[in-house]
Amino acid sequence: MSDTEAEPSEQEVVEAAAEAAENVVFSHLDRSSVEDFDVVATFEDGTLEVDVYVNAPDESDELAEQAVDDAALAARAAVDDLFSGE
């Protein structure tokens, strides 16, 4: 990002992170198997925190856990892309 470009707002960062996380969760898990899903993303003082919760009792614990881990990684990557101007 050049010096003349404004950095993304906190809201843009949070929205990009949450959207990326949601997309990854539902690329791993069928929507009908997810009973509860929540993404909490905060961006304060240049620090991104992402918490992803999935309750998918019809799926294996390993698959649900992998979906959550991948979602958090995707959220961070989306924010990195946002700051790099991609």
N, CA, C and O of each residue as an XYZ file, in Angstrom:
344
protein
N       0.851     -1.159      0.000
C       0.000      0.000      0.000
C       0.905      1.232      0.000
O       1.846      1.305      0.790
N       0.639      2.165     -0.846
C       1.481      3.359     -0.902
C       1.113      4.313      0.221
O       0.087      4.153      0.882
N       1.966      5.306      0.427
C       1.741      6.272      1.497
C       0.477      7.089      1.267
O      -0.117      7.590      2.222
N       0.053      7.230     -0.002
C      -1.122      8.048     -0.296
C      -2.420      7.278     -0.107
O      -3.486      7.890     -0.033
N      -2.360      5.971     -0.026
C      -3.564      5.174      0.165
C      -3.891      5.084      1.647
O      -3.005      4.906      2.483
N      -5.156      5.207      1.955
C      -5.592      5.084      3.344
C      -5.612      3.608      3.737
O      -5.927      2.734      2.929
N      -5.271      3.359      4.981
C      -5.342      1.990      5.478
C      -6.806      1.616      5.670
O      -7.649      2.491      5.866
N      -7.112      0.330      5.615
C      -8.494     -0.099      5.814
C      -8.989      0.282      7.206
O      -8.222      0.324      8.168
N     -10.280      0.557      7.287
C     -10.877      0.889      8.585
C     -10.998     -0.371      9.427
O     -10.890     -1.490      8.924
N     -11.222     -0.165     10.713
C     -11.421     -1.296     11.619
C     -12.596     -2.152     11.140
O     -12.530     -3.381     11.168
N     -13.658     -1.501     10.707
C     -14.842     -2.230     10.228
C     -14.509     -3.059      8.984
O     -14.932     -4.210      8.882
N     -13.760     -2.490      8.043
C     -13.375     -3.238      6.847
C     -12.536     -4.457      7.202
O     -12.706     -5.526      6.617
N     -11.641     -4.298      8.150
C     -10.786     -5.406      8.588
C     -11.629     -6.509      9.209
O     -11.476     -7.682      8.869
N     -12.512     -6.133     10.116
C     -13.357     -7.108     10.804
C     -14.268     -7.826      9.808
O     -14.429     -9.045      9.882
N     -14.858     -7.084      8.883
C     -15.743     -7.695      7.890
C     -14.989     -8.654      6.980
O     -15.491     -9.737      6.677
N     -13.801     -8.278      6.541
C     -13.004     -9.154      5.675
C     -12.624    -10.438      6.410
O     -12.690    -11.527      5.841
N     -12.235    -10.308      7.653
C     -11.854    -11.479      8.449
C     -13.043    -12.406      8.656
O     -12.926    -13.617      8.471
N     -14.176    -11.849      9.034
C     -15.367    -12.657      9.301
C     -15.869    -13.350      8.035
O     -16.246    -14.521      8.074
N     -15.875    -12.637      6.930
C     -16.330    -13.225      5.670
C     -15.427    -14.374      5.234
O     -15.912    -15.424      4.812
N     -14.132    -14.176      5.335
C     -13.192    -15.235      4.954
C     -13.369    -16.460      5.846
O     -13.355    -17.591      5.361
N     -13.533    -16.240      7.131
C     -13.715    -17.354      8.067
C     -14.999    -18.119      7.742
O     -14.998    -19.349      7.701
N     -16.071    -17.403      7.516
C     -17.346    -18.055      7.196
C     -17.236    -18.870      5.909
O     -17.711    -20.004      5.849
N     -16.618    -18.304      4.895
C     -16.471    -19.021      3.629
C     -15.708    -20.330      3.806
O     -16.066    -21.344      3.207
N     -14.673    -20.310      4.613
C     -13.877    -21.518      4.820
C     -14.653    -22.561      5.623
O     -14.621    -23.748      5.296
N     -15.342    -22.129      6.661
C     -16.122    -23.082      7.461
C     -17.111    -23.819      6.567
O     -17.237    -25.041      6.643
N     -17.812    -23.070      5.722
C     -18.841    -23.712      4.909
C     -18.288    -24.339      3.630
O     -19.037    -24.946      2.863
N     -17.000    -24.198      3.400
C     -16.386    -24.996      2.342
C     -15.974    -26.361      2.892
O     -15.805    -27.315      2.132
N     -15.812    -26.451      4.209
C     -15.451    -27.703      4.876
C     -16.679    -28.483      5.344
O     -16.694    -29.713      5.309
N     -17.698    -27.761      5.779
C     -18.859    -28.387      6.411
C     -20.133    -28.039      5.659
O     -20.288    -26.921      5.168
N     -21.030    -28.990      5.571
C     -22.332    -28.763      4.962
C     -23.155    -27.870      5.885
O     -23.205    -28.106      7.092
N     -23.791    -26.864      5.334
C     -24.581    -25.925      6.151
C     -25.622    -26.647      6.997
O     -25.898    -26.248      8.129
N     -26.195    -27.704      6.447
C     -27.246    -28.409      7.189
C     -26.698    -29.161      8.400
O     -27.460    -29.516      9.300
N     -25.393    -29.407      8.436
C     -24.806    -30.114      9.579
C     -24.360    -29.157     10.683
O     -23.985    -29.600     11.768
N     -24.394    -27.866     10.422
C     -23.955    -26.866     11.397
C     -25.162    -26.349     12.171
O     -26.042    -25.693     11.613
N     -25.188    -26.654     13.465
C     -26.280    -26.186     14.311
C     -26.029    -24.779     14.845
O     -26.968    -24.010     15.055
N     -24.750    -24.446     15.065
C     -24.415    -23.134     15.592
C     -23.048    -22.741     15.047
O     -22.145    -23.569     14.926
N     -22.921    -21.472     14.725
C     -21.687    -20.971     14.131
C     -21.528    -19.516     14.544
O     -22.485    -18.742     14.520
N     -20.302    -19.151     14.924
C     -20.054    -17.770     15.316
C     -18.615    -17.402     15.001
O     -17.690    -18.176     15.248
N     -18.444    -16.230     14.462
C     -17.111    -15.661     14.251
C     -17.084    -14.319     14.964
O     -17.936    -13.460     14.735
N     -16.104    -14.155     15.823
C     -15.904    -12.875     16.496
C     -14.525    -12.380     16.082
O     -13.505    -12.997     16.388
N     -14.523    -11.267     15.388
C     -13.260    -10.668     14.946
C     -13.166     -9.268     15.524
O     -14.114     -8.486     15.455
N     -12.014     -8.966     16.091
C     -11.749     -7.617     16.589
C     -10.412     -7.159     16.045
O      -9.500     -7.956     15.829
N     -10.316     -5.870     15.830
C      -9.073     -5.283     15.337
C      -8.852     -3.992     16.104
O      -9.514     -2.983     15.864
N      -7.910     -4.048     17.031
C      -7.607     -2.880     17.855
C      -6.106     -2.707     17.949
O      -5.368     -3.671     18.151
N      -5.667     -1.484     17.803
C      -4.246     -1.145     17.911
C      -3.382     -2.015     16.999
O      -2.275     -2.412     17.362
N      -3.911     -2.303     15.804
C      -3.139     -3.074     14.829
C      -3.092     -4.568     15.089
O      -2.338     -5.290     14.437
N      -3.893     -5.040     16.038
C      -3.893     -6.463     16.380
C      -5.241     -7.078     16.031
O      -6.291     -6.613     16.476
N      -5.190     -8.127     15.230
C      -6.391     -8.851     14.846
C      -6.572    -10.049     15.763
O      -5.641    -10.825     15.977
N      -7.767    -10.196     16.301
C      -8.121    -11.388     17.066
C      -9.346    -11.999     16.410
O     -10.332    -11.314     16.135
N      -9.265    -13.293     16.165
C     -10.369    -14.000     15.528
C     -10.687    -15.240     16.348
O      -9.813    -16.064     16.617
N     -11.938    -15.360     16.738
C     -12.427    -16.557     17.418
C     -13.523    -17.148     16.542
O     -14.455    -16.455     16.136
N     -13.396    -18.432     16.261
C     -14.379    -19.123     15.438
C     -14.942    -20.274     16.258
O     -14.194    -21.068     16.828
N     -16.260    -20.354     16.311
C     -16.943    -21.419     17.024
C     -17.884    -22.127     16.049
O     -18.645    -21.480     15.329
N     -17.825    -23.448     16.032
C     -18.719    -24.245     15.198
C     -19.255    -25.407     16.019
O     -18.494    -26.121     16.672
N     -20.560    -25.589     15.981
C     -21.188    -26.765     16.563
C     -21.813    -27.536     15.404
O     -22.840    -27.141     14.852
N     -21.169    -28.644     15.053
C     -21.641    -29.489     13.954
C     -21.627    -30.940     14.440
O     -20.714    -31.699     14.116
N     -22.643    -31.319     15.218
C     -22.622    -32.635     15.858
C     -22.632    -33.812     14.889
O     -22.217    -34.911     15.258
N     -23.096    -33.608     13.663
C     -23.121    -34.704     12.693
C     -21.769    -34.906     12.005
O     -21.574    -35.894     11.297
N     -20.853    -33.991     12.208
C     -19.518    -34.081     11.618
C     -18.537    -34.605     12.658
O     -18.782    -34.523     13.862
N     -17.429    -35.140     12.176
C     -16.404    -35.610     13.113
C     -15.770    -34.415     13.820
O     -15.708    -33.314     13.275
N     -15.304    -34.652     15.033
C     -14.622    -33.590     15.778
C     -13.411    -33.087     15.026
O     -13.122    -31.890     15.026
N     -12.697    -34.006     14.381
C     -11.488    -33.628     13.640
C     -11.825    -32.702     12.470
O     -11.115    -31.726     12.228
N     -12.898    -33.002     11.749
C     -13.291    -32.172     10.607
C     -13.732    -30.790     11.084
O     -13.355    -29.781     10.490
N     -14.519    -30.740     12.141
C     -14.972    -29.451     12.668
C     -13.795    -28.629     13.185
O     -13.721    -27.422     12.952
N     -12.886    -29.283     13.881
C     -11.704    -28.583     14.394
C     -10.835    -28.053     13.251
O     -10.317    -26.939     13.328
N     -10.677    -28.845     12.203
C      -9.893    -28.401     11.048
C     -10.561    -27.213     10.371
O      -9.882    -26.282      9.938
N     -11.887    -27.240     10.278
C     -12.625    -26.122      9.686
C     -12.393    -24.846     10.489
O     -12.189    -23.778      9.913
N     -12.425    -24.952     11.806
C     -12.206    -23.792     12.677
C     -10.777    -23.259     12.518
O     -10.570    -22.053     12.380
N      -9.801    -24.160     12.538
C      -8.400    -23.739     12.385
C      -8.169    -23.069     11.039
O      -7.532    -22.018     10.961
N      -8.693    -23.685      9.974
C      -8.522    -23.123      8.636
C      -9.244    -21.785      8.494
O      -8.766    -20.887      7.803
N     -10.392    -21.658      9.150
C     -11.141    -20.405      9.093
C     -10.354    -19.266      9.738
O     -10.318    -18.155      9.210
N      -9.730    -19.542     10.868
C      -8.932    -18.511     11.534
C      -7.739    -18.101     10.674
O      -7.411    -16.918     10.577
N      -7.100    -19.075     10.059
C      -5.972    -18.765      9.157
C      -6.441    -17.946      7.958
O      -5.768    -17.001      7.547
N      -7.587    -18.305      7.401
C      -8.119    -17.567      6.252
C      -8.472    -16.134      6.628
O      -8.278    -15.211      5.837
N      -8.984    -15.955      7.826
C      -9.313    -14.604      8.290
C      -8.062    -13.745      8.353
O      -8.064    -12.601      7.900
N      -6.996    -14.294      8.913
C      -5.732    -13.543      8.992
C      -5.182    -13.248      7.594
O      -4.686    -12.151      7.336
N      -5.271    -14.215      6.708
C      -4.773    -14.022      5.344
C      -5.581    -12.950      4.619
O      -5.019    -12.142      3.880
N      -6.889    -12.939      4.827
C      -7.730    -11.932      4.190
C      -7.358    -10.532      4.649
O      -7.346     -9.594      3.853
N      -7.056    -10.393      5.928
C      -6.664     -9.090      6.461
C      -5.289     -8.700      5.936
O      -5.063     -7.536      5.606
N      -4.372     -9.651      5.855
C      -3.064     -9.366      5.261
C      -3.219     -8.865      3.826
O      -2.560     -7.910      3.417
N      -4.099     -9.521      3.067
C      -4.351     -9.112      1.691
C      -4.957     -7.709      1.631
O      -4.623     -6.915      0.751
N      -5.838     -7.418      2.565
C      -6.467     -6.103      2.616
C      -5.428     -5.015      2.823
O      -5.488     -3.967      2.179
N      -4.479     -5.252      3.711
C      -3.444     -4.260      3.982
C      -2.400     -4.165      2.871
O      -1.762     -3.127      2.694
N      -2.232     -5.253      2.130
C      -1.252     -5.218      1.046
C      -1.871     -4.680     -0.249
O      -1.174     -4.486     -1.245
N      -3.185     -4.442     -0.225
C      -3.847     -3.870     -1.391
C      -4.264     -4.891     -2.424
O      -4.614     -4.522     -3.545
N      -4.236     -6.152     -2.081
C      -4.623     -7.194     -3.033
C      -6.110     -7.354     -3.096
O      -6.610     -8.191     -3.848
